[in-house]
Amino acid sequence: MFIFDGTTCLPEECANITILSDLELVNDSVEKKIDKPPQKKSTGSLTTWHKCLGYVAKATVKKLSKKQIVKGMEIDEHDDEDETHQCSTYLKGKITQQPIPKVSDIENPHILHCIYSDICGPMWNTTQDGHRYFMTLIDGHSRYIKVKLLNTKNEAEEKLMALIERAEVETDKWVNYFRSDGDGKYSSG
């Protein structure tokens, strides 16, 4: 359903922490307890830690290191980027979007005034009849939705015209506007 946009860290950009603390052996037959487990330290630039910790604010990364909240975490003093530089991934995560309005401000005075449509596909799974695409048609006034299954995109123009002609005959109204995403799906040639 969603496309994941990710990049892989190169080995020199990654930092790993392994902390062993209060480690007790589970086996009852061995009653040996490790008093002071070895601590491993991991050093990375502020930018590297910022990325490894899920793009938290750089001030938070500094706080984690300074107060030793994360044991073994060390920040390399020679950071490769300016401290004031904001990474694009961090900024994208902070962007808020306007809520979708509950009521449309577009006027559709009567049925078939404006028809909205889109074609989806090809789907991974096909129907029993071999359909891999579907076309949606939504009336702007009534919000009536019609879904038409398609074998190929080339069928879209023909099926669209048949659906519009039938709707115009049944309602005695004409389609004034047709809206789609405009990528040429409705023209077969």
Secondary structure, DSSP 8 states (H G I E B T S, - for coil): ----------GGG--------S-B---TT---B-SS-----EEE-HHHHHHHTTS--HHHHHHHHHTTSSTTEEE-SS-SS-TT---HHHHHHH-------SS--S---STTSEEEEEEE---SS--TT---EEEEEEETTT--EEEEEESSGGGHHHHHHHHHHHHHHHHS----EEE---SSTT---
